[in-house]
């Protein structure tokens, strides 16, 4: 039953274009169904990728050149 519920959650929410809030809700639901859910871990990893701002090539640390 838990697997079937997890699959339904995945079908409803884990599609391309899901909002960050939808992903967070899906992760919460998956954890409620199965605390050790691998699918929830994947969703949480995706959330982390979205929330952590990616560094662009021009955003390097300042240097002390010329000092």
N, C-alpha and C positions, 0 to 999 in steps of 0.2 A: 504494500500500500504506500509506503513512504517513497519508494522509487517512482511509482506512478504519479504521486503528487509532485515530486521533484520535476518530472518530465513535463507535467502540465505547466508548472511555473516557468520552466525554461522556454516552452513553446510560446507562452503569453508575453514574456518580458525580455528574454535574452536574444533579441533580434538586432540586426544592424539598425542604428538610429535610435536606440533606447536612450532615454535621458539619464543623467547621473542619478536623479532621485529614483527613477524606475529600477536602476541597477542596485541601488542601496536597499530598496524595498525587497527586491528579489533575493538579495543576499540574506537579509533578515529572515525572510520566509523560509529559505532553504536551511538556515541554521536552526530555526524552530523545528523543522521537520527532522533534521539529522545534524546534530552538532558537529560531527566529523565529516561533513559533506565536502567532497572534492570539488563538486560543481560550485559550491559556495566559495571555496578558495579561489577558483578561477575568476569568479565574478568580483571578488574582493581585490584580486590582482589587477583586474581591468579598471576598477574604481581608482586604485592607487596610481595607475598610469595616467588617468584623466586628471586627477587632482594635483599631481606633482607637475609643476610647470617645466616644460622642456626647455633646456638651454639652447639658444641659437648659437651659431658659430661666433657671432660678434659679442656675446655676453661673457667673455672670459674674465678671470680674476684680474684686477689691476696689478700692474708690475711696478717695481721701483726703478725703472730704467732712467738713467740720467741722474740718479740720486747719489 
